[in-house]
């Protein structure tokens, strides 16, 4: 709703509803190839649509919809407020899609891959606590994919830095402070110091890259290498702690209480979402194939619906179309179930729909519509091949027992859900860029506010829930484990992919003026304050500490907005 409020605020202060009139306009600006897309607001209304269509800087390389052209070409000037309001609601729904896909499909399939395949796929990511798990990658998937999409275009790289830094400030202040307010606790000293030092190193690397104005191949590989080193460090620390604990238990007398853990609480489940209630059949009898398919595609549990609040029901109504589409196209393997969540008719259907989604979402469908030999498009070939494979699987399996290679569906579900997230993240980045052009806002401020808030709200509620359930140390540790992953993998992998596509062996960075330095400085200051204050409190985090963190974030946000609107600026010499 923040986006909608911003829209109405701009419309009230803009003459005749012209959303581009916030900072004044200069009519009759000649069209020039050197003009940037945000210069469209300096043109007359009649010249804006040709400018959007002919200016290269206004063209998006990915995505299914041209939001800039929609605002300036298909909506008359008096309906521009309606257009931007619709974009704002669509942006909120895209954040909902990202959250549902990551929580219910991407993350469970990652958990299944790590569980089903055992040591072969149990890389350090699955063997350690503190949020450094496959599930941490699943929780951070929206942030990482948004960063990858933003880094794919130099014009939106500021969105990535704004979102990653903004999420860092948000999580280390609002989320961490909220946990301390909900349930004061004593933080695990060694994990806290380790995580905050690694995160400070990552922030310093990013600050240096921004100062140098480029990220080279070695620098991008250094980001990924630092995260691998962080994971190895966590695994070694966990292994040493467990070895010391076993040794102390061997030498301790019978009846001696176990030593207090300096690590995290053990999570109650390896899966972030419980499917046993929402997708189990309501009646226990031998179902027909048609009934299995109907129940498997039904995202609503009627018994849970009757027991939930009105707000939960309203949110469920908005989520149901997304969940139905994802259930139709993304298989989910659940090792916690006896049958591994095997639904024979639906899983056979997935052999058609999942590959179809893959080709229609890869490069925004560019590969899917390509015609092979001028005869058949790729998507048609995929449908034919998938139908043949589905038919063979259907007649070779039964409804009651999963096949021996059922675990392969976890990889298919992981890949399909990843591309769904990537497609939604692409649309989010394009909408934010459009809002930046319309309101003349920098990509950095959009990243540190809307994109950071949208991607972090799910993690915030998860951490608050953990704190209420009596696991504040786990929630607090997840704050740092997740943002370390997002920053190192988001910047490192995003720049690495961009370098692989361009002839130059580096990515040029163009910071959006003073604001990006305010953002980086605020993040560094919050980390230094936590590094100093938490040990001084003997790692006992009280409600006073939590409220101080909230006050810090409020002050930072005010300074950032004042900098964006030119109230705070550097004096020109």
RATA-V512257 format. One record per pair of residues at least 24 apart in sequence whose ideal C-beta (glycine too) atoms are under 6 Angstrom apart, sorted by the first residue. I is the first residue (numbers start at 1). J is the second residue. D is the distance in whole Angstrom. If there is no record, write none. Layout:
i=I j=J d=D
i=I j=J d=D
This chain:
i=3 j=88 d=4
i=4 j=88 d=5
i=7 j=84 d=5
i=7 j=85 d=5
i=7 j=88 d=6
i=10 j=439 d=6
i=11 j=81 d=4
i=17 j=78 d=6
i=17 j=81 d=5
i=19 j=80 d=5
i=19 j=84 d=6
i=19 j=438 d=5
i=22 j=440 d=6
i=23 j=440 d=5
i=37 j=437 d=5
i=38 j=437 d=5
i=45 j=77 d=5
i=48 j=72 d=4
i=49 j=73 d=4
i=60 j=430 d=5
i=61 j=153 d=6
i=62 j=364 d=5
i=62 j=426 d=5
i=63 j=364 d=6
i=63 j=426 d=5
i=63 j=427 d=6
i=63 j=430 d=5
i=64 j=364 d=6
i=67 j=430 d=6
i=67 j=431 d=6
i=67 j=434 d=4
i=68 j=434 d=5
i=87 j=431 d=6
i=91 j=431 d=5
i=94 j=424 d=5
i=94 j=427 d=6
i=94 j=428 d=5
i=95 j=454 d=4
i=97 j=322 d=5
i=97 j=424 d=5
i=98 j=142 d=4
i=98 j=424 d=5
i=99 j=458 d=5
i=100 j=319 d=6
i=100 j=322 d=5
i=101 j=417 d=5
i=101 j=420 d=5
i=101 j=421 d=5
i=102 j=138 d=6
i=102 j=141 d=5
i=102 j=142 d=6
i=103 j=273 d=6
i=104 j=273 d=5
i=105 j=326 d=6
i=105 j=330 d=5
i=105 j=332 d=6
i=105 j=417 d=4
i=106 j=138 d=5
i=106 j=141 d=5
i=106 j=417 d=4
i=107 j=135 d=6
i=107 j=138 d=3
i=107 j=272 d=5
i=108 j=271 d=6
i=108 j=273 d=6
i=108 j=332 d=5
i=109 j=410 d=5
i=109 j=413 d=4
i=109 j=414 d=4
i=110 j=134 d=4
i=110 j=138 d=5
i=111 j=135 d=6
i=111 j=270 d=6
i=111 j=271 d=5
i=112 j=333 d=4
i=112 j=335 d=5
i=112 j=410 d=4
i=113 j=410 d=5
i=115 j=335 d=5
i=116 j=335 d=6
i=116 j=407 d=4
i=124 j=231 d=4
i=124 j=235 d=4
i=127 j=235 d=6
i=128 j=234 d=5
i=128 j=235 d=5
i=128 j=238 d=5
i=129 j=264 d=5
i=130 j=191 d=6
i=130 j=234 d=6
i=130 j=264 d=6
i=130 j=477 d=5
i=130 j=481 d=5
i=131 j=478 d=4
i=131 j=481 d=3
i=131 j=482 d=5
i=132 j=231 d=6
i=132 j=234 d=5
i=132 j=481 d=5
i=135 j=272 d=6
i=136 j=481 d=6
i=136 j=482 d=6
i=136 j=485 d=6
i=139 j=459 d=6
i=140 j=482 d=5
i=140 j=485 d=5
i=140 j=486 d=5
i=141 j=421 d=5
i=142 j=455 d=5
i=143 j=455 d=5
i=143 j=486 d=4
i=144 j=486 d=6
i=144 j=489 d=6
i=144 j=490 d=5
i=145 j=421 d=5
i=145 j=422 d=5
i=145 j=425 d=4
i=146 j=425 d=4
i=147 j=490 d=3
i=147 j=494 d=5
i=148 j=494 d=5
i=149 j=425 d=5
i=149 j=426 d=5
i=149 j=429 d=5
i=150 j=429 d=5
i=151 j=494 d=3
i=151 j=495 d=6
i=151 j=498 d=5
i=156 j=429 d=6
i=156 j=433 d=6
i=156 j=443 d=6
i=158 j=443 d=3
i=158 j=444 d=5
i=158 j=512 d=5
i=159 j=429 d=6
i=159 j=443 d=4
i=159 j=447 d=4
i=162 j=444 d=4
i=162 j=447 d=2
i=162 j=448 d=4
i=163 j=447 d=4
i=163 j=451 d=4
i=163 j=452 d=5
i=164 j=487 d=5
i=164 j=490 d=6
i=165 j=519 d=5
i=165 j=523 d=5
i=166 j=447 d=6
i=166 j=448 d=3
i=166 j=452 d=3
i=167 j=452 d=4
i=167 j=456 d=5
i=168 j=483 d=5
i=168 j=523 d=5
i=169 j=522 d=6
i=169 j=523 d=5
i=170 j=452 d=6
i=170 j=456 d=5
i=171 j=479 d=5
i=171 j=483 d=5
i=172 j=526 d=5
i=173 j=526 d=6
i=173 j=549 d=4
i=173 j=552 d=5
i=173 j=553 d=4
i=174 j=553 d=5
i=175 j=460 d=5
i=175 j=463 d=6
i=175 j=479 d=5
i=176 j=479 d=5
i=176 j=549 d=6
i=177 j=546 d=4
i=177 j=549 d=3
i=177 j=550 d=5
i=178 j=464 d=6
i=179 j=467 d=5
i=179 j=472 d=5
i=179 j=475 d=5
i=179 j=476 d=5
i=180 j=541 d=4
i=180 j=545 d=5
i=180 j=546 d=3
i=181 j=543 d=5
i=181 j=546 d=4
i=182 j=467 d=5
i=183 j=467 d=5
i=183 j=472 d=5
i=184 j=542 d=5
i=184 j=543 d=6
i=185 j=472 d=4
i=185 j=473 d=6
i=185 j=541 d=6
i=186 j=539 d=5
i=186 j=540 d=5
i=187 j=539 d=4
i=187 j=541 d=6
i=188 j=262 d=5
i=188 j=263 d=6
i=188 j=473 d=6
i=189 j=539 d=5
i=190 j=262 d=6
i=191 j=477 d=6
i=195 j=480 d=4
i=196 j=531 d=5
i=198 j=230 d=5
i=198 j=484 d=6
i=199 j=480 d=6
i=199 j=484 d=5
i=200 j=527 d=5
i=202 j=487 d=5
i=202 j=488 d=5
i=203 j=523 d=6
i=203 j=524 d=6
i=207 j=520 d=5
i=210 j=509 d=6
i=210 j=511 d=5
i=213 j=509 d=5
i=214 j=506 d=5
i=214 j=508 d=6
i=215 j=495 d=4
i=215 j=507 d=5
i=216 j=506 d=5
i=217 j=499 d=6
i=217 j=505 d=5
i=220 j=492 d=5
i=220 j=495 d=4
i=220 j=496 d=4
i=223 j=488 d=5
i=223 j=491 d=5
i=223 j=492 d=3
i=224 j=492 d=4
i=226 j=488 d=6
i=227 j=488 d=4
i=227 j=489 d=6
i=264 j=473 d=6
i=264 j=474 d=5
i=264 j=477 d=5
i=265 j=471 d=5
i=265 j=473 d=6
i=265 j=474 d=5
i=271 j=336 d=6
i=275 j=334 d=5
i=289 j=345 d=5
i=292 j=343 d=6
i=292 j=345 d=6
i=293 j=345 d=4
i=293 j=346 d=6
i=296 j=343 d=4
i=296 j=346 d=4
i=297 j=327 d=5
i=299 j=323 d=4
i=299 j=324 d=5
i=328 j=353 d=6
i=329 j=353 d=4
i=329 j=354 d=6
i=329 j=357 d=5
i=330 j=413 d=5
i=330 j=416 d=5
i=330 j=417 d=5
i=331 j=409 d=4
i=331 j=412 d=6
i=331 j=413 d=4
i=332 j=413 d=6
i=333 j=409 d=5
i=333 j=410 d=4
i=339 j=402 d=5
i=340 j=402 d=5
i=340 j=406 d=5
i=342 j=402 d=4
i=342 j=406 d=6
i=344 j=397 d=6
i=344 j=399 d=5
i=348 j=390 d=4
i=348 j=393 d=5
i=348 j=394 d=4
i=351 j=386 d=5
i=351 j=389 d=5
i=351 j=390 d=4
i=352 j=386 d=4
i=352 j=387 d=6
i=352 j=390 d=5
i=354 j=412 d=5
i=354 j=416 d=5
i=355 j=382 d=5
i=355 j=386 d=5
i=356 j=382 d=6
i=357 j=416 d=5
i=358 j=419 d=6
i=361 j=419 d=4
i=361 j=423 d=5
i=442 j=512 d=4
i=444 j=512 d=4
i=444 j=515 d=5
i=444 j=516 d=5
i=445 j=564 d=5
i=448 j=519 d=6
i=514 j=563 d=6
i=514 j=570 d=6
i=515 j=563 d=5
i=515 j=564 d=6
i=518 j=560 d=6
i=518 j=563 d=5
i=522 j=556 d=4
